[in-house]
Amino acid sequence: MKIATVHDELKKYFGFDQFKGNQEAVINNVIAGNDTFVIMPTGGGKSMCYQLPALMQSGTAIVVSPLIALMKNQVDSIRGFSEEHGVAHVLNSSLTKGQTEQVKEDIRNGITKLLYVAPESLTKEENIEFLQGCDISFYAIDEAHCISEWGHDFRPEYRNLKNIITAIGRKPVIALTATATPKVQGDIQKNLGMDDAQVFKASFNRPNLYYEVRPKTEHVDRDIIKFIKGHMGKSGIIYCLSRKKVEELAETLQVNGINALPYHAGLDAKSRVRHQDAFLMEEADVIVATIAFGMGIDKPDVRFVMHYDMPKSLESYYQETGRAGRDGGEGICIAFYAYKDIEKLEKFLHGKPVSEQEVGMQLLQEVVAFAETSMNRRKFILHYFGEEFDEENGPGAKNDDNSQHPKKQFEAKDDIKLVLETIAATNERFKALPIVNILIGNKTTMVKQHKSDQLDQFMKGADHDDKYWMSVIRQAVVTGLLKKDIEKYGVLNLTEAGKDFIKNPKSFMMSEDHNYESTEGDDDIITAGKAGGAAFDETLYGMLKDLTRKVAKEKEVPPYAVFQEPSLNEMAMNYPTTLDELKNISGVGEGKAKKFGKPFVALIQKYVEDNNIDKPDDFVVKSVVNKSGLKVYIIQSTDRKLPLEDIAASKGITMEDLVCEIENIVNSGTKVNIDYYIESLLDEEQIEEITEYFLESDSDDLKDAHEEFDGDYDEDELRLMRIKFMSDVAN
């Protein structure tokens, strides 16, 4: 068939004069009856590669796709280009008996050119028998990475496609994916029996996308709100890992005047469709979603994609960020990173088959490496997908945070060696924290128990803090000098490369300012933003600090029990002049606003008037009313003296989450009585000793308390005592 004819058909069916990238070569290869493998980034026009050949040939092309929403989207699109309604159909369990018969009738009559099916539907014996008697033109396997356990969206049912295709009758196969590392690519070809397929691989580079990774602090919601308010009216997607976080963040955005909607698999089908359509029709600016959202969403003008939580793999990250700027315009990709989120993802791997754990861990280490790297992020991503990139002159070379704000590097060879030697000296029995405690000379119970304080390495790293050594350990894991034993909940083991490094140390460069564990709020607007943020008012902050000390003295409590520094920081930025505004400052809440707030709002009001200050009202983050009743349930349950473990279990949350909730309740000014629980852990003298410490201390930092007591109490015990103390004296 002549190339001109293919161009004519493109114009006839889709109205385009030109193909994109290597679409034309792919289409000609499919029409020629050859197996074809297409690796093309999101927005590159993959669907055209099988839609046009299907429309041009006799028979029906079977398109295997993982999502009903995606199939419906494509079918509606194809029907828009044809006068024949039956030109494209979906065959799945949602159809009535009559609808299924109509689909089969259209296929028998040669009307249907594209039949979209989920792999589960294709395995049904009745469908296989029906399709065996039909004229099949070819098979298109969309989202083919689902075949590979090394892919970011592995689906076991995809593994059986080769056998089903053989059962129906082998015809040419075109496999398509937006993300495939060389390893995943080989896995796909092997599993589909298409080793001889011609491979068409487009560049993975999206020059218009800006990549940035920011520390995930306690002020992450405020950072997001500031950014969006600097891009009002523009479309954006924010990805979260849990449905609960999706709901919470969407509500927080809504009460702060942002037109946002949630999207996750827990919503009923009607709500999901309604929210997706509202986003596509620009009735909503922002979608807060789990990874359930996005596959096949063809919205060209998404201007930003944020990751509230780091995803489980770089493939996921690449595919999700790829939904930004598909029209070639601005596309800002910002991920918020804290290593504790990665540790949560590691915990999800417990109990899974060992092979699955190993794959999951390897994928997570790539995510950590990307988040903590100081190299050009575009180069890092492209290298991961097997593509070289010139970070000086390549398209979009300087369009990332590391290139725009290069980080200073230093030689860390000796520090890496010290970490590896410490792990060897402790017979590879510890997780990261005990290793860090040995290095900084922290005599915890565990350290003393194993006599690790007698090692040569004890206190050898005391010139750096614990965060620094944690970072060194992570870098050693990422570069393959250490590995975590998942079966033993993260115990660190030396690899062969690690053992060799001890004998033959090599240069090891680390970046100076990767403080991703910071709990201080970052008061600047996100760097990719364009709006100016409220400036921190140092004069007012000093006045508020003095007032805090004065009020604390009057109430006979430590200053931090009145308002903590992050709250004072925020007051000095947002100038709350009423108790209603004050209670929206993080760490304040209604109880504290009532108890301590009057002199603070009076001081701020006078300061604002005296200095003629315009308040940045729109940057005061309003909190969402807790509709879940969790707060009430916790207060009622603790009043009834239920064990905290039972309260957590009854709500399906972890103990850590429960303790966080109790802390939030107490910090917002409400008393919670957990004395009964603490008394089951500590005796009267111990309780008195810790209470006295918090009463006299200038800081409520748990690490300071831990050091003060020389490891006699663990951090969980001290944390519960801090909650009791705050509840007793501050509320």
C-alpha positions in Angstrom: 0.0 0.0 0.0 1.4 3.4 -1.0 2.3 5.9 1.7 0.1 8.5 0.0 -2.9 6.3 0.7 -2.0 6.1 4.4 -1.9 10.0 4.4 -5.3 10.1 2.6 -6.8 7.8 5.2 -5.4 9.9 8.0 -7.0 13.0 6.6 -10.3 11.1 5.9 -10.7 9.6 9.3 -9.0 12.0 11.7 -8.6 15.2 9.7 -4.8 15.5 10.2 -2.4 16.4 7.4 0.7 15.0 9.1 1.7 12.0 11.3 3.5 12.6 14.6 7.0 11.2 15.2 7.2 7.6 13.9 3.4 6.9 13.8 3.6 6.5 10.0 6.3 3.9 10.1 4.5 2.0 12.9 1.2 2.0 10.9 2.8 0.8 7.7 4.5 -2.1 9.7 1.1 -3.1 11.2 -0.6 -3.0 7.8 2.2 -5.2 6.4 1.2 -7.8 8.9 4.3 -7.7 11.2 4.5 -7.9 14.9 5.1 -4.4 16.2 6.3 -3.0 19.6 5.7 0.7 20.3 7.3 2.6 23.2 6.0 6.1 23.0 5.6 8.7 25.8 2.2 9.9 27.0 0.9 12.4 24.5 2.9 10.9 21.6 -0.2 9.5 19.8 0.0 5.8 20.6 -3.7 5.1 20.0 -3.5 6.3 16.4 -0.9 3.5 15.7 -3.6 0.8 16.0 -6.8 2.8 15.3 -5.9 3.8 11.7 -4.7 0.3 10.6 -7.9 -1.2 12.1 -10.1 1.3 10.1 -8.2 0.6 6.9 -8.3 -3.2 7.0 -11.0 -5.8 6.8 -12.0 -7.6 9.9 -11.9 -6.6 13.6 -8.9 -5.5 15.6 -9.0 -6.7 19.2 -7.7 -4.0 21.6 -6.8 -5.3 25.1 -7.0 -2.4 27.6 -6.9 -2.5 31.4 -9.5 0.2 32.3 -13.2 0.4 31.4 -13.0 4.2 31.6 -10.1 4.3 29.2 -12.0 1.9 26.8 -15.1 4.0 26.9 -13.1 7.2 26.2 -11.5 5.6 23.1 -14.7 4.1 21.8 -16.5 7.5 22.0 -13.6 9.1 20.3 -13.6 6.7 17.3 -17.4 6.9 16.9 -16.9 10.6 16.6 -14.9 10.0 13.4 -17.3 7.6 11.8 -20.9 7.6 10.6 -21.2 4.0 11.7 -22.0 3.8 15.5 -20.9 0.1 15.6 -17.4 0.9 14.2 -16.0 0.5 17.8 -17.4 -1.5 20.7 -16.5 -2.4 24.2 -17.1 -6.1 25.3 -17.3 -6.5 29.0 -19.4 -7.6 32.0 -21.2 -4.2 32.3 -23.2 -4.9 29.1 -26.7 -6.2 29.2 -27.5 -9.4 27.2 -29.1 -7.4 24.5 -26.1 -5.1 24.2 -23.7 -8.0 24.0 -25.8 -9.6 21.2 -25.7 -6.2 19.3 -21.9 -6.1 19.6 -21.6 -9.7 18.3 -24.0 -8.9 15.4 -21.9 -5.8 14.4 -18.7 -7.9 14.4 -20.2 -10.7 12.3 -21.4 -8.1 9.8 -18.0 -6.6 9.4 -19.1 -3.2 10.9 -16.9 -3.3 14.0 -13.3 -2.4 13.3 -12.1 -2.0 16.9 -13.3 -4.3 19.8 -12.0 -3.1 23.2 -11.8 -5.8 25.8 -10.3 -6.2 29.3 -8.0 -9.3 29.6 -10.5 -10.7 32.1 -13.3 -10.7 29.5 -11.0 -12.2 26.9 -10.4 -15.3 29.1 -14.1 -16.2 29.2 -14.7 -19.4 27.3 -17.8 -18.1 25.5 -15.9 -15.0 24.2 -13.0 -17.1 23.0 -15.4 -19.5 21.1 -17.2 -16.5 19.5 -14.0 -14.8 18.4 -12.6 -18.0 17.0 -15.3 -17.7 14.3 -14.6 -14.1 13.5 -12.3 -12.3 11.1 -9.6 -10.8 13.3 -7.2 -8.3 11.7 -4.7 -8.0 14.5 -4.3 -7.7 18.3 -3.4 -4.5 20.0 -2.1 -4.8 23.6 -2.4 -1.3 25.1 -0.6 -0.4 28.4 1.6 -3.4 27.7 3.8 -2.7 30.7 1.1 -4.4 32.8 2.5 -7.7 31.5 5.8 -7.3 33.3 6.3 -7.7 37.1 9.1 -5.2 36.7 6.5 -2.7 35.3 4.9 -0.1 37.5 1.4 -1.5 37.1 1.8 -5.3 37.0 -1.5 -7.2 36.3 -1.2 -11.0 36.5 -4.1 -11.5 34.1 -2.0 -9.9 31.3 0.5 -12.8 31.6 -2.1 -15.2 30.0 -2.6 -13.1 26.8 -0.2 -15.2 24.7 -2.2 -18.4 25.3 -5.5 -16.6 24.7 -4.3 -15.1 21.4 -3.1 -18.6 20.3 -6.5 -20.1 21.3 -8.5 -17.5 19.2 -6.0 -17.7 16.3 -2.6 -16.0 16.0 -2.6 -12.8 14.0 -0.1 -9.9 14.1 0.4 -8.3 17.5 1.1 -4.6 18.3 2.1 -3.9 21.9 2.1 -0.4 23.1 3.4 1.3 26.3 4.3 4.8 27.4 7.0 3.5 29.8 9.3 0.6 29.5 12.9 0.2 30.7 15.0 -2.2 28.7 14.2 -4.9 31.3 10.5 -4.4 31.0 10.7 -4.3 27.2 12.3 -7.7 27.1 9.8 -9.1 29.5 6.9 -7.9 27.3 8.3 -9.3 24.1 9.0 -12.7 25.7 5.6 -13.0 27.3 3.7 -12.1 24.2 5.8 -14.4 22.0 6.9 -11.5 19.8 10.7 -11.6 20.1 11.1 -10.8 16.4 8.8 -7.7 16.5 10.1 -4.5 15.0 10.6 -2.0 17.9 9.7 1.6 17.5 11.0 3.7 20.4 10.3 7.4 20.6 12.4 9.7 22.8 11.2 9.8 26.4 12.3 13.4 26.7 9.5 16.0 27.3 11.5 19.2 27.1 8.6 21.4 28.3 8.3 19.6 31.6 9.9 21.2 34.7 11.0 18.7 37.4 11.3 19.6 41.0 11.5 17.6 44.3 10.8 19.5 47.5 11.2 18.4 51.1 7.8 17.3 52.5 7.4 19.3 55.7 4.4 19.8 58.0 3.5 22.8 55.9 3.0 20.8 52.7 -0.7 21.7 52.4 0.2 25.4 52.7 2.9 25.1 50.0 0.4 23.4 47.7 -2.2 26.1 48.3 0.3 28.9 47.7 1.4 27.3 44.5 -2.1 26.8 43.1 -3.1 30.4 44.1 -0.2 31.6 42.0 -1.6 29.5 39.1 -5.3 30.2 39.6 -7.6 29.0 36.8 -5.0 26.6 35.5 -5.6 22.8 35.4 -3.6 20.5 37.7 -3.5 17.0 39.1 -2.3 16.1 42.6 -1.5 12.5 43.2 -1.7 10.9 46.7 -1.1 7.3 47.6 -4.2 6.8 49.9 -7.9 7.5 49.4 -8.1 9.1 52.8 -5.4 11.7 51.9 -7.2 12.4 48.6 -10.4 13.2 50.4 -8.7 15.3 53.1 -6.6 17.3 50.7 -9.5 17.9 48.3 -11.5 19.3 51.2 -8.7 21.4 52.4 -8.3 22.9 48.9 -12.0 23.5 48.6 -12.3 25.4 51.9 -9.3 27.6 50.8 -11.2 28.7 47.7 -9.7 26.3 45.2 -12.0 24.5 42.8 -10.8 20.9 43.5 -12.4 17.5 43.3 -11.3 14.0 44.6 -11.0 10.9 42.4 -10.2 7.4 43.7 -11.5 3.9 43.2 -13.5 4.1 46.4 -15.9 6.6 44.9 -19.0 5.2 43.2 -18.8 5.0 39.4 -21.2 7.9 38.9 -19.1 10.2 41.1 -15.9 9.2 39.4 -17.3 9.9 35.9 -18.8 13.2 37.1 -15.5 14.4 38.7 -13.5 13.3 35.7 -15.9 15.1 33.3 -15.9 18.2 35.4 -12.1 18.3 35.1 -12.1 17.7 31.4 -14.8 20.3 30.9 -12.9 22.8 33.1 -15.6 23.0 35.6 -13.0 22.0 38.2 -9.4 23.3 38.1 -7.7 20.6 40.2 -8.2 16.9 40.6 -6.8 15.3 43.8 -6.4 11.6 42.9 -4.9 8.2 43.5 -3.2 6.5 40.6 -6.7 5.3 39.6 -7.0 8.6 37.7 -5.2 9.5 34.5 -4.8 6.5 32.2 -6.1 7.6 28.8 -7.0 11.1 30.0 -6.4 13.2 26.9 -6.4 16.7 28.4 -3.7 18.7 26.6 -3.5 21.7 29.0 -2.8 20.2 32.4 -0.3 22.8 33.6 1.0 21.1 36.8 1.2 17.6 38.2 2.1 17.3 41.9 3.0 14.2 43.9 1.9 14.7 47.5 3.5 11.3 48.1 6.4 9.8 46.2 5.1 7.0 43.9 6.2 3.3 44.1 8.4 3.5 41.0 10.0 5.9 38.5 7.8 4.4 35.7 4.7 5.6 37.7 6.3 9.0 38.3 7.2 9.4 34.6 3.7 8.3 33.4 1.9 10.6 35.9 4.1 13.6 35.3 3.6 12.9 31.6 0.0 14.2 31.9 1.3 17.7 32.2 1.8 20.0 29.2 0.8 17.5 26.5 0.1 20.5 24.2 3.8 21.5 24.4 3.0 24.4 26.8 4.0 24.8 30.4 4.1 21.7 32.5 5.3 21.9 36.1 6.0 18.7 38.0 6.6 19.0 41.7 7.1 16.0 44.1 7.1 16.3 47.8 9.6 13.9 49.4 10.2 12.6 52.9 12.1 9.3 53.4 9.5 8.2 56.0 7.0 7.9 53.1 9.4 5.4 51.4 9.6 3.4 54.7 5.8 3.2 54.7 5.9 1.8 51.2 8.6 -0.7 52.2 6.2 -1.9 55.0 3.5 -2.7 52.4 6.0 -5.2 50.9 6.1 -7.4 54.1 4.3 -10.7 53.6 4.5 -10.6 49.8 6.4 -13.4 48.0 10.2 -12.8 48.2 10.6 -12.2 44.5 7.9 -9.5 44.6 9.6 -7.9 47.6 12.9 -7.8 45.8 11.4 -6.2 42.8 9.4 -3.7 44.9 12.5 -2.7 46.9 14.6 -2.2 43.8 12.0 0.1 42.3 11.7 2.1 45.6 15.5 2.5 45.7 15.4 4.1 42.2 12.7 6.5 43.5 15.0 7.5 46.5 17.9 7.9 44.1 15.9 10.2 41.9 14.6 12.3 44.9 18.0 12.7 46.5 20.1 13.1 43.4 22.0 16.3 42.7 22.3 15.5 39.0 20.1 16.9 36.2 16.7 15.2 36.8 15.9 14.9 33.1 19.2 13.1 32.5 18.4 10.8 35.5 15.0 9.8 34.2 16.1 9.3 30.6 19.1 7.2 31.7 16.6 5.0 33.6 14.7 4.4 30.4 18.0 3.6 28.5 18.3 6.9 26.7 21.4 9.2 26.7 20.9 12.9 27.3 23.2 15.9 26.9 22.5 18.0 30.1 24.2 21.0 28.7 22.6 21.4 25.3 19.8 18.8 25.1 16.2 19.9 24.7 14.9 21.2 28.1 18.4 20.7 29.6 18.1 23.3 32.3 14.4 22.8 33.1 14.7 21.3 36.5 15.5 22.4 40.1 19.0 20.8 40.2 20.1 22.6 37.1 18.6 25.9 38.1 19.9 25.7 41.7 23.0 23.4 41.6 23.9 21.9 44.9 27.5 21.9 46.2 29.1 18.5 46.5 31.7 17.1 48.9 33.8 14.0 49.2 32.0 11.4 51.5 34.3 8.4 50.8 35.5 8.2 54.5 32.0 8.5 55.9 30.6 5.8 53.6 33.5 3.5 54.7 32.8 4.3 58.3 29.1 3.3 57.9 30.0 0.0 56.2 32.7 -0.8 58.8 30.1 -0.2 61.6 27.6 -2.5 60.0 30.3 -5.2 59.6 31.5 -4.7 63.2 27.9 -5.3 64.5 27.6 -8.5 62.4 24.9 -7.0 60.1 22.2 -7.3 62.8 20.9 -3.8 63.0 18.5 -1.5 61.0 19.6 2.1 60.2 18.8 3.8 63.5 21.0 1.7 65.9 23.9 2.2 63.4 23.4 5.9 63.5 23.2 5.9 67.3 26.5 4.0 67.5 28.1 6.6 65.1 27.0 9.6 67.0 27.6 8.0 70.4 24.0 7.7 71.6 24.0 5.1 74.4 20.5 3.7 73.8 19.2 0.6 75.5 19.9 -1.5 72.4 23.4 -0.1 71.9 24.3 -0.9 75.6 22.5 -4.3 75.4 24.7 -5.4 72.5 27.8 -3.7 74.0 28.1 -1.7 70.8 29.4 1.3 72.9 32.6 -0.7 73.2 33.2 -0.8 69.4 36.0 1.3 67.8 33.3 3.0 65.7 31.3 4.3 68.7 31.1 8.1 68.6 33.4 8.2 65.5 30.7 10.1 63.6 29.8 12.6 66.4 30.9 15.6 64.3 27.7 15.0 62.2 24.0 14.7 63.3 21.7 11.8 62.9 20.0 13.2 59.8 23.4 13.3 58.0 24.2 9.7 58.8 20.7 8.6 57.7 21.4 10.3 54.4 24.8 8.5 54.1 23.1 5.1 54.7 20.4 5.8 52.1 23.1 6.7 49.6 24.9 3.5 50.3 21.7 1.6 49.8 20.9 3.4 46.5 24.3 2.8 45.1 24.2 -0.9 45.9 26.8 -0.9 48.7 24.1 -2.0 51.2 20.8 -3.8 50.9 17.9 -4.0 53.3 16.6 -7.4 54.4 12.9 -7.0 54.1 12.2 -10.4 55.8 14.0 -8.9 58.8 12.1 -5.6 58.6 15.0 -3.5 57.1 18.1 -5.0 58.7 21.1 -3.6 56.8 23.4 -6.1 55.0 26.6 -5.5 53.1 26.6 -6.4 49.5 29.7 -7.8 47.7 30.3 -4.2 46.4 30.1 -2.9 50.0 32.6 -5.4 51.3 34.9 -4.5 48.4 34.5 -0.7 49.2 35.8 -1.3 52.7 39.0 -2.9 51.3 39.3 -0.5 48.3 37.5 2.8 49.1 36.7 5.0 46.0 35.6 8.6 45.6 32.0 9.0 46.7 30.4 12.5 46.2 27.4 13.7 48.1 25.4 16.9 48.0 25.6 19.4 50.7 22.1 20.5 51.4 19.8 17.5 51.0 17.9 18.0 54.2 14.8 16.1 53.3 13.8 15.4 56.9 13.3 19.1 57.8 10.3 19.8 59.9 10.6 23.6 59.5 8.2 25.2 57.1 9.6 26.6 53.9 8.2 30.1 53.7 8.9 30.7 50.0 6.5 29.9 47.3 7.4 26.8 45.3 10.2 27.9 43.0 8.4 27.0 39.8 5.6 29.3 40.9 5.1 32.8 39.6 3.2 34.6 42.4 5.0 36.3 45.3 4.5 34.9 48.7 4.0 36.6 52.0 7.3 37.6 53.6 8.3 36.5 57.1 8.1 39.5 59.4 11.1 39.2 61.8 10.1 42.2 63.9 6.7 40.8 64.6 8.1 37.3 65.2 10.4 38.8 67.9 7.5 40.5 69.6 5.4 37.3 69.5 8.3 35.3 70.9 8.5 37.8 73.9 4.8 37.6 74.4 4.9 33.8 74.5 7.5 33.9 77.2 5.4 36.4 79.2 2.1 34.4 78.9 4.0 31.2 79.7 5.3 32.7 82.9 1.9 33.9 83.9 0.3 30.5 83.3 3.3 28.7 84.8 3.9 26.5 81.7 6.9 26.3 79.3 6.7 28.7 76.3 6.3 25.9 73.8 3.2 24.8 75.6 1.6 28.1 74.7 2.6 28.3 71.0 5.4 26.5 69.2 7.8 28.2 66.8 6.2 27.0 63.6 2.9 28.6 64.8 4.7 31.9 65.6 6.4 31.8 62.2 3.0 31.5 60.5 1.5 34.3 62.6 4.4 36.5 61.5 3.5 35.7 57.9 -0.2 35.8 57.9 -1.1 38.5 60.6 -4.2 36.8 62.2 -6.1 39.7 64.0 -9.2 37.7 65.2 -9.5 34.5 67.2 -11.2 32.9 64.2 -8.2 33.6 62.0 -5.8 32.5 64.8 -7.3 29.1 65.1 -6.6 28.5 61.5 -2.8 28.8 62.1 -1.3 25.4 62.2 -0.7 24.1 65.7 -3.2 26.4 67.3 -6.8 25.2 66.9 -9.9 26.4 68.8 -8.9 25.4 72.3 -5.5 27.2 72.3 -7.0 30.2 70.5 -9.5 30.6 73.4 -7.0 29.9 76.1 -4.0 31.9 75.0 -5.1 33.9 71.9 -6.5 37.3 73.1 -3.2 39.0 73.9 -1.6 37.7 70.6 -4.4 38.9 68.3 -4.4 42.2 70.1 -0.7 42.6 69.6 -0.9 41.7 65.9 -3.9 44.0 65.4 -2.0 47.0 66.9 1.2 46.0 64.9 -0.8 45.8 61.6 -2.4 49.3 62.3 0.8 51.0 63.4 2.7 49.7 60.4 0.0 50.0 57.7 0.2 46.3 56.7 -1.9 44.6 54.1 -2.8 41.2 55.4 -2.3 38.2 53.0 -5.7 36.8 53.8 -5.7 34.3 50.9 -2.7 32.5 52.3 -4.2 31.7 55.6 -4.9 27.9 55.3 -8.3 27.1 56.6 -8.6 23.7 58.2 -11.2 21.2 57.2 -13.9 20.4 59.7 -13.4 16.8 60.8 -16.5 15.1 59.6 -15.3 11.6 60.2 -16.1 11.8 63.9 -12.7 10.2 64.6 -11.8 13.0 67.1 -15.1 12.5 69.0 -14.6 8.7 69.0 -11.0 9.0 70.4 -12.1 11.4 73.2 -15.0 9.1 74.1 -12.9 6.0 74.0 -10.1 7.4 76.1 -12.8 8.6 78.6 -13.9 5.0 78.8 -10.2 4.0 79.3 -10.1 1.7 76.3 -6.6 0.4 75.4 -5.1 2.5 72.6 -4.4 -0.6 70.6 -8.2 -1.4 70.6 -9.1 2.1 69.6 -6.7 2.0 66.7 -7.9 -1.5 65.6 -11.5 -0.5 65.7 -10.8 2.4 63.3 -8.5 0.4 61.1 -5.5 2.7 61.7 -2.0 2.1 63.0 -0.9 3.0 66.5 1.4 5.6 65.0 -1.6 7.2 63.2 -3.7 7.1 66.4 -1.0 8.8 68.5 -0.7 11.5 65.8 -4.4 12.1 65.9 -4.3 12.4 69.8 -1.4 14.8 69.4 -3.4 16.9 67.0 -6.4 17.0 69.3 -4.3 18.0 72.3 -2.3 20.6 70.3 -5.5 22.2 69.2 -6.5 22.8 72.8 -8.6 19.8 73.8 -7.8 17.7 76.8 -7.4 13.9 76.3 -6.9 11.7 79.3 -4.5 8.9 78.5 -3.2 8.6 82.1 -4.6 5.1 82.5 -2.6 3.9 79.4 0.6 5.5 80.5 0.3 4.0 84.0 0.3 0.5 82.4 3.7 1.4 80.9 5.5 3.5 83.5 5.5 3.6 87.3 4.7 6.7 89.4 8.3 7.8 89.8 9.0 7.5 86.1 6.0 9.6 85.3 7.0 12.2 87.8 10.6 12.3 86.4 9.5 12.8 82.8 6.8 15.4 83.8 9.5 17.4 85.7 11.8 17.3 82.6 9.1 18.7 80.3 8.1 21.4 82.9 11.7 22.6 83.2 12.9 22.1 79.6 13.0 24.9 77.0 12.2 22.3 74.3 9.7 19.7 73.7 11.9 17.9 71.2 11.8 14.1 71.8 15.4 13.6 70.7 16.5 16.0 73.3 14.4 14.2 75.9 15.8 10.8 74.7 19.4 12.1 75.1 18.6 13.6 78.5 17.4 10.2 79.9 20.3 8.4 78.2 18.0 6.0 76.4 16.2 4.8 79.6 12.9 5.6 77.9 12.1 4.9 74.3 10.7 7.6 72.1 7.1 6.2 72.1 7.0 6.4 75.9 8.3 10.0 75.8 5.9 10.9 73.1 2.9 9.7 75.1 4.2 11.5 78.2 4.6 14.7 76.1 0.9 14.3 75.1 -0.1 13.9 78.8 2.0 16.9 79.8 0.5 19.2 77.1 -3.0 18.0 77.9 -2.5 18.7 81.6 -0.7 22.0 81.6 -1.5 23.7 78.2 -5.2 22.9 77.7 
